[in-house]
Amino acid sequence: MNKRQKRLLWVLIFVLGLIACTVLVVNALRNNMVFFHTPSEVRAHKVAPHQYVRVGGLVRPGSLVKHKDSVQIDFELVDDGDAIPVSYEGLLPDLFGEGQGAVLEGEWNGERFIAQRVFAKHDENYMPPEVEKAASTMHQQYTGGALPLEGSKAGETQ
């Protein structure tokens, strides 16, 4: 083998190694991606049964049921269009409650969302646009008034 052939062999080995690393990284990222959906999208069959996804919305007031002698909780997650029943077994975050924003990770079984993880809204200043719209709609339905705009103070007119 002459010098040119050795150099070509090393370049070929390097390129094949780079391609193998790229394939492994892309495959790992694809397997760990979790897509975000709303309850309306879940109801519209945009989520395949038993696909691991994130669903965000508000916990419907009056729907939270804690089972006695168990850590299982059932509730409904709503957005401005639809609601889905949810079952979760485990401890809930401190800020989790009725009427509060929540993001769930789990699987839709065709009838009920089985949550594996529950995240509660953690900051009163930020809310994803979809959840903020649902919160405003839900607040209007239950109280007849609109939520104050961000940055406004109580009693201040707009």
Phi, psi and omega in degrees: 000130179272177185298321181294319180292323177295318179296317178298321177297317179295319178297317178298316178298317179298314180297317178296321177296318178297318178296317179297316178297318179298316179298317180295317180294314180297319179296318179295318179294319180297321181289336183259001179285137176234120183272148181261134179224164175258163176303325178296320179292323178296314179295330181277013177062031175276356177244125179289144177303139178066020173271132181283117183220171170253138177232132181237146178177204179246146175282119183296127178301135179087359184260351184285120180235117177260125182283136181293141179058033181205165174255017178276136180230136174241141177199176177246138176254128185237155166231195183286353182246322189205175179226151175230142175284143183230141171239137179219137177239112181151184180275138181268154175297155182300324183275002180286135177186173179296138180080000181260155177287144179211149173238130183242145171244134180169206185232143174267123182263010180103334179234329187214145176270122179262105185277137174260328179222145179232128177243131178261155175300128188251354183220129183287350182267338182239138175212132177305146184305321181295318181289322179297319178296317179295321180296317180296315179298315181294320179297320178295322180295319186270336183240343181083003180233167180267154174290147177296147179290154181301133177089351179275155181255156180301135178083354181275134179270149182266000000 
